[in-house]
């Protein structure tokens, strides 16, 4: 019997790697085989090698496990945490898992083996006295509550300069024009998933956006000294100080508040526990639906074309 995951058109590389890694971790914990469906849809096929315990087998998955998702109607956000049910289910048939699965606790059985499960051959770049700014634009600009303000990057740059004597900064981004508007004098790496992954993989100092893309090049790379991330993650400026999502807290990262100060571990624990208690007692709860990402390919291509045109006209907003 096996645990399976499915790669789909429209998924980002970060989301795919979280689904993959959680699937491997869950299968190892339960002592089952692991299988990937639609490997041809994997965004990292050209430069990443993934473990697949039964790659040549044709496996039918009659059952699904859907990760629990919390709906925050006040912040208009779908938030996830660790769904412990998956480690306690009695599996009698092959099960495909669906959801976000971005909590490190899913990786517990494999957390020290990730470099062997996600193999990457880096091209050397000298980043000894360089901080990487992983700026996310693109579709994020359509969601004002999601987007990080320029002050976040300015505060992080100041902290790197004053605390670590780092004075060289390179932007890694999915949105060249937006990043150029923010920091016209900085070098920018863009338009290549490999190059973006490669720079983050080798960075010793990095400031990340609230995107899933950076986690695995950080986790599987070497020499990570300082990682700055936005406090409260997907809703960094929310007045309730809820952690959106609870899953997106990672040990040993420094979480910066909007005022440029950092949260200590105690404050982070209080915020995350308060958020989870709120979701358990005050918010509706539903299951992840595969239909949310089941978009026909022609619609995906049309949306990409519209986004491209709008980005040419209004790069700060699209």
Secondary structure as UniProt FT lines:
FT   STRAND          2..6
FT   TURN            9..10
FT   HELIX           13..30
FT   STRAND          33..37
FT   HELIX           39..41
FT   TURN            43..47
FT   STRAND          48..50
FT   TURN            53..56
FT   STRAND          63..66
FT   STRAND          68..72
FT   TURN            73..76
FT   STRAND          77..80
FT   HELIX           84..87
FT   STRAND          95..98
FT   HELIX           104..107
FT   TURN            108..113
FT   HELIX           114..117
FT   STRAND          118..120
FT   TURN            128..129
FT   STRAND          130..135
FT   HELIX           138..142
FT   TURN            144..146
FT   HELIX           150..164
FT   STRAND          168..173
FT   HELIX           176..182
FT   TURN            184..185
FT   STRAND          187..189
FT   HELIX           193..202
FT   STRAND          205..208
FT   TURN            212..213
FT   HELIX           214..220
FT   STRAND          226..230
FT   TURN            231..232
FT   TURN            234..237
FT   TURN            239..240
FT   TURN            246..247
FT   TURN            251..252
FT   STRAND          254..256
FT   TURN            258..259
FT   HELIX           265..282
FT   STRAND          285..287
FT   HELIX           290..293
FT   HELIX           297..313
FT   TURN            315..317
//
